[in-house]
Amino acid sequence: MAQKSKQWGAIIVMIALFAMIAFVTNLCTPMATIIKNQGPISNVLAQIGNYGNFVAYLVMGIPAGLLISKYGYKKTALGGLVVGMVGIAIQWLSGQLDAQANLGLVFAVYLTGAFIAGLCMAILNSVVNPMLNVLGGGGNSGNQLIQLGGVFNSSAAVACYILMGALIGEASKAKISDASPALLIAFAIFAIAFVVILFTKIEEPAQEAKEEKEENALSTMELVKGALGFRHFALGALAIFLYMGIEVGVPNLVQQYLSSDNEATKAQKVMILKDFEKKKTDVKQTARLYVSMNMKVDSLMQTGKAEDSISVTKKLAEIEKRLTDSDKSNRLTSETEKGTVTGLQIPSNIVGMLVAVYWAMMLVGRFVGASIGSKVSSRTMVTTVTIATLLLVLFGMFAPSASTVNFPGVDWGELKVVWQQIPLGTFAFLLVGLCTSVMWGAIFNLAVEGLGRFTAIASGIFMTMVFGCAVMLAIQAKVADIAGYVNSAWVIVFCAAYILFYALVGSRVSRRDEA
């Protein structure tokens, strides 16, 4: 009975960590919307937070596995949480710096914080996934427990997007500092988790005897080569690399497409700047007109709220400063004209609720995955959901833009429900969450089948492959800058097509590997 209690205690802690990982990681996508509001910034540069967060997996993936081997799961998790608190604190600090005076410094500090937080995520993911698999008994049962952890993972992601949507919506066009409440919540979650884990007894998986460990000791490179020597694992690692492009790429596409300036707004901004260049308006007039595109200047200045007046004044001063220098004004105009990518300019509070639907779909999918995980093979799971992903994404791309549905959002300032017309195809993208919900755990199980003593290092390699999110988001953002947001979904189609290949062909263990 004591053994059972201890096991369930470990399971609860691992599931809590799973949830925390989602909340912190998913801060990066709405933060991209905030970053785009700091100036004429491309979609590629706007993903700076995601780059920092996921490139960290490239650095820490394998070392995290080695830390687990040396110090065990509990000590590794505690160390990861300390790293996470440092990363969150640095991100918060970036919001306290003056972006008007030195935007480059703000970005550098924010990127550093996102990278350090990403190191934490890599460490915790390396702890959570194998622990849940082991605690579940491996195989389909292990997959079932991973899916259950995913339920809480998705719940935290939903909460993250709703919170960030409310923050961005209230601020209209937000600054990094407007995300401070979410960052402080994340910091508190890290701190609480540290205390809970510190005083929770977690049973480590059975360790090899010292003599056996010394006899079987291999160098890190030998372990990596040994794991990659299994064809189905090597192809599975690539599948995880591309899977990240789907899991994060879909909500990121929806977030940026719906919240970005529409064609009319972009054209109006260009005309305002051109009038200034032709000396039809002076600096102050131009700044006021330009800022009015994003803010209701007069109403905000007259509300009597000091923070509103300060926000508008700072924004006006920023634009005036940039316009005063003719070279900078010309560059601002050209960059605005160059930005052919347009969105629907839907209020951020509604967009936040919409993107939360994607993660809510993941929540539903993980409930289903957890309930059937012990009855349906991982291969069948991956094949089915990947085909569904391809169909949904293609429908989302080619659905008539004139076909719309009303979607509710919340005006957090007045605490009332507001309605917005949303393209029907958008909901097809959101339904992809039902599919991505079970991909990770199922791919992991297929890839580590029969790896034996290479399983631990394989988990580290898997964490390394998570940096594929940074690569695929950069590719998707570049495609979006060139061909538009909707067409950037072809990147997602490519990723899904490979995963389907892996499920049908690449995941099968060869006779050589079995030997």
C-alpha angles and dihedrals in degrees: 000000000000089000091054092049091051091049093052091047090056091046092053092050093048092049090050089053089049089057094047092052090057095049095051096040094049093055087080098070099054087040087062088062090052092048092052088058093060092077144310094324126163123235089249093058093041089067091064092119093052090048092053093044098048100035084062088070089062089057100039106028099093096030087055090058090050091049089054091050091051104036105019131239100290098051091043091052092049091050090048092053092054089052089049093054090052091051094049091047091054091049089051089050091056089061092055093057122090107259091187093060098041117005091170092058091049091052092047093052092045092048090050091052093047090050094051091046087051090056087057092049091051091051095047094045089052088054100042104047101050092038093054090045091051094042089051092053098253127264118053091342090055090049089051092056092047088053090050089052087050090060090065091040090059093044090058091048090053090051091049095055095044091050094046091045089055092048095048093042094054092048092047094207103020134209126215089259090062088068091059094105091056091047091050090050089051090050091051091050090053092049094048092046090052092055093044094049092044091060098036119094108228119190110225119220113264111286126217117255113263094248092048091046091053092046093051096038114138131180119254092254091050090052092048092048090046092054094044089049087076104085095207090052095048091050089045091054089055089048090057089047090057095036089066088059088061101041095051099021095065099053090039090054091050093045095051097038096052098040101042123098116280123232095265093053093048092049091049092051090052092050092050091053093044091053088055092050089051088051092242089129133027128233097269094046092048094047091050093048093046094048091045088066088070103024136039091238100185096045093046093049090051100044092091091232108132093209092055093050091047092049093052093043092052092048092049091049090050093053093043090053093051093046094050090070106068092206091054092046091053091049092049090052095047092048091050091049091045091056097091090162111103134178137188099270094225115171113270094235089061093042089052091055090047096051088046086062089064091056091042087057088052087052091054091045092052091050087055092043092050092050096049100028093103093047104043123057120245090239092056090047095052094044094051098046094043093055088048090050092054092050094047096047093048090049090049090053098047103032111119110267090219090065106091140164131201116253127190124234134173126248095213093190094060096021095233136128117254127189129221133184110242127187111257091230090063090068091056088059090049092052089060085081088075088061103041089050094082102028100088098052094041094048090047092053093048093048099049095045109131096359095125112177090008093065095093095052089042088060089054091049089051090054089050090055090059086081083077085086090068092048096045093044090052090051092046092048091050091050088048091052090052105034107014136263098284094050090051086072088080085080088060091048090054092051093049092048091056093048089053089053089050093051094049101037118356098056096060112110111238122227089245090056091048089053 
